[in-house]
Amino acid sequence: MGLRFNPPPGWPPMPGGFTPPPGWQPDPSWPPPPPGWQLWVSDDQPSSDTMPLHAIQAGQAQIGQPSGSPLPGYDIASQYGSLGASNGSPGPPYGSFGTPYTPYGMATQPRRSGKMSGFAIASFIFGLLGGVMFSVVFGFVALRKIQRLGQRGRGLAIAGLVLSGIWIMLIILAIIGANTGKAIRSSTTGLITHSGRINVFSLDVGDCFNNPAGAQTVNTVTAIPCDQPHNAQIYAKFKLTGSDSSYPGAAAVAQMSRDGCNARIGSINKSMTNSAMTIRILLPEEAAWLSGRRTVSCMVVNPKADLTSSLLDSSPATG
């Protein structure tokens, strides 16, 4: 046989099966129990509105005592004597000192719906593929919607943002790496001021550089300020004419290039040359010709990289 809590008249209705927790106190506005009121009764006894009053003896009941255990004495004076008389008005909703009663286990956080956020999935996929802009936008949208709607997918959205950050760092490093080691040209004089790599088609008349020894096909060279040791210098540049749809052949292009360079050799200061120097030509191959690159560069080359000044007259040859 079990016991149940029997609230006195004037107290708010108690939830079914309620057992006062340790240290629980009734609201001060509730009326004190009538003399002899039995706070704990057997489960089979009538409810408080029909049950007659019974005198309570010391050692029979105590608020908060679990069902089925011995019931120590309940001292009404010590529990309620300082609360004062009640005006008989009903108390607030049942709880500790008037706080609303919340059933045990009720969730206090917004419940998650089972739906996965599509924006979070999109953010993660674009983050994997390198679609940084889409990944960042979808990621922030997903986080806002997840917080507001209680959807799932917060981890995917965060992962998409992290991947986007990694892609941004890789792009920055690639840009830095691509520009590291490049030759620097003055924006005012047009002269090379710092040594570095440069595309052969970007060499201008007067540029000094190191010509690769024995190279037949050259894409990039190291451009060097003319007052630093080097072995070659561009003395003339001009464009060949011909069909845009057909390559005239290597022999024909070479001959036209030699003729053009020989016609412009006068731009070299003869007093600064020696018999060991030779004339070399940078000319377009078939792929470059068909892509529209027809520029020929004429250079004077020294056997050793010990030239420390320009070999050209003041007015370089172009055409």
N, C-alpha and C positions, 0 to 999 in steps of 0.2 A: 504494500500500500504506500503511495507517495503523498507528498505534501504539496500544496500550492499556496501562493501568496494571496492573502485575502485583504484587499484595500478597504479602509474604513469608509463610512459614508462621507460624501463631499470631496473625495479624492478623484482625480480623472480616471477613466477606464484604463486598465492595464492590458498590454498585449498578451495574447494567449501564451501560457508557459513562461511568463516573465519571472525571473529570479533576481532580486536586487544584488548588484555586485558589491564586493567589499568596499567599505567606506561610503556607500551611497547614503544620501540624506534627502528627505522629502523637501519639496519647495516650501519656503516659509509661509507662503500665502495659503497653503492647504490647512484645513482644520485638524486639530490633534485627534487621535483616535478616542472614541468614547471610553470611559472607564471599563476595564475588563474586556476590551475588544481583542479577539483572537486573530493575530496577523497571519498565522500559519494554520491551515486546516487541511483535513484529509481531502483527497481528490473527489471522494464520493459525497462530500457534504454540499449543501446548496450554496448558491452564490451569495454575496454579501447583502443583496437587496432583500433576501428572504430568510437568511440564517439568523437565529436568535443569538443574543449576546451570551457569552460564557465567560465566566471569570477565568483569568489567566494566572497561573501559578508560576512562581519563579522557577527557572530552569526548563520552561516548556517551549518558548519560541524566541527567535532573534532574527531581525531583518538581515538578509544576506546569507542565512544558514542554508546550505545545500539540502536537497530532498533526501530523506532516508537516513540522515545522520542525527545524533543526539541534539536536542534543542536546548541550549543554555538559556539563562534568564534574560528577559527583555525588560529594561528599565525605562519606562515611559518618561519619567521625570528627567533623566539624563539626556534622552534623545530629543524631547520636545519641550521641556520646561522653559527654555529660554526663547522659544519662538514666538511667544505671545499668543493672545487669543485671536481667533479667526472671525471674520465678519460673515462667514458662511457662503461667500461667493465662490463659484467654481474656480479651480486653479487653472493655470495655463496648460497647454498640451503636455502630456506626461514626459518627464525627462529629469535630468539632474538640475535642480534649481531653475526650472522653467525653460530649459533648452529643449527645442523640438526633438522628439524621439525619432531616431533613424534606425530602421531595422538592421540587425547585424549582417555584415557582408555586402551592404549596398555599395556599388561602385561610386567613387568620388571623382574619377577621371573620365573624360569622354570615351565612350566605347568605340573601338575601331570597327569600321565596317569591313567586311571581307574583301572589298574591292581594291585592287592594286591600281595605283596612280599611273595612268598612261604617260603623263609628262615625265615621271621619274624613269620609266623604262626608256623613253625617247632620249632623255638626258644621258643615261648610261650608254646607250648604243652610239650616239653621236660622239660621246667622250672617247669610246674605243676607236672610232673611225677617224678621229681628228677633226670633227666638225665642231670646233671650239665655240663659235658664236651660238649655234643652235643648242649645244649642250649646256652652256651657261644660262641661256634664257629659259630653256625647259626646266633646268635644275631649280632655279629660284621660283618659278611658277609652281613646280611640284611641291616644294617645301611649304609655300603659303597655303596651297590647297589641302595638303596633308594635315597641316595644323588646324585648318578651319573645318574640314569635313571628316577628319579621323580616318583617312584612307591609309593603306599600307604603301611601302615603297620609299620611306625616308632614306634608308641605307643606299638604295640605288641612286637617288638624287644626289646624295653627298658624294658617292663614288664617281658620278658623272662630272661633278664640279672638280673633284680632285684630278681626274684624268685630263680635264680641260687645262688645269693649271700646269700639269706636266707637259702637255703639248705646247703651251705658250712658252715654257722655259726652253724646250727643245728648239723651237723656232728662233727664239732670241739667240741661243748658243750657235745655231746654224748661221744666222746672219753675221754674228761676230766672227765666226770662223771663216766665213766666205770673204770677209773684208780684211781679215788679218793677213798681213804679208803682201797686200796690194801696193803698187807704186802710188805715190801721192804727187799730183801735179798742181802747181800754183794756179789759183783762179785768176790771177792778174797777169802774170807773164806767160803762163802756159808751159813753163819749164818743169821738168821732173825735179822735185825737191827732196824726196825720200825714196830710197831704193825699194823695189818690190816687183811682184809679178804683174805682167800686163799682156793683154792679147796683142798679137803681132799686127792685127788690123787697126789697133788703137794707137800704134806708134805714129808720132807726128814728125815732120821734117825738123831736124836738129836734135831729136831725142838720141841719147847715148844709151847703150845697153851691152850686154854680153851675148854674143852670137854663139849658140851651141855648136861645138866643133863636130863636123862630120854629119850633122843632121840634115836629112832630106826633106822631112815634113815637120814644120814647126807651128805650134798653136800659141804658145806663150813663151815669153822671154823675161829676163830680169832687167828692168829699166833702172838706170843709175844716173845720178846727177853727173854732168859732164866734167866736173872738177874732181871726181873720184875715179879710181882706176876702172877702165872698161876696155873693150876691144872692138866696138863697132858703133857706127852712127848712121842714122838715116839722112841722106843728103837730098833726096827728091821723092815725090809721090805724084802719081798720075793715074787716070782711069783708062782702061782699054774699051774700045767700042766693038760691038758685035751683036749677034742675034741673042735674044733672051731665051729662046727655046732650044738652041742647039749649041754645043760646045765645039769650037773650031779645031780642037785637038791640042795636045800638049806641045808639039813642036811649033805650031803656029803661035800659040800664046807665048812661048819662050822667046821666039824671034821678035814679036812685037814688044815684049818687055825689054829685051836687050837694046833694041833700037831706041826706045824711049829713054832708058837710063843713060845710054851713051850721049844722047842729045842734051842731057841735063847735067853732065859731069862738070860743067864749068862752075857750079856752085861750090866746089871743093877748093879750099885754099891750098894750091900746089906746094907752097913753101913749107907746109906742115906735113906733107906726105913723104913716104919713102918707098923704095922699090919692093919691099916685102908686102906692102898693102895690096889688097885685091878688091874688085867690085863684085858684090853679091846682089842677088835679086830675090825679093819676096813676091811671088806671083800667085794668082788664084788657080787652084786645081779645078777639076771638072765640077765637083759638088758645090764649091764656092761660086764658080761661074754661073751655074744654073740657079743658084739662090740669089743672084743679083750682085755678088761681090766681084767687082772688076778692078779694084785698086791694086796697083803695082808699087812696091816700095823699093827704092834703090839705096844701097848701103855701101859704105866703105869699111873694110874689115882689116884689122891688124892681127898678126899672128899671136901676139901676147896681149894680155889685159893690163897694159901699162900706160894707156893713153889717159891724160888727166886734163884735157882741154878739148874744146870743139875744133873740128877740122874744117868748118864751113866759113864762107865769107859772111858778111853781115846780112845779106839778103838771100835766104834759101830759095831753092827752085821748087815750085809746085805747078800743077797743071793737070 
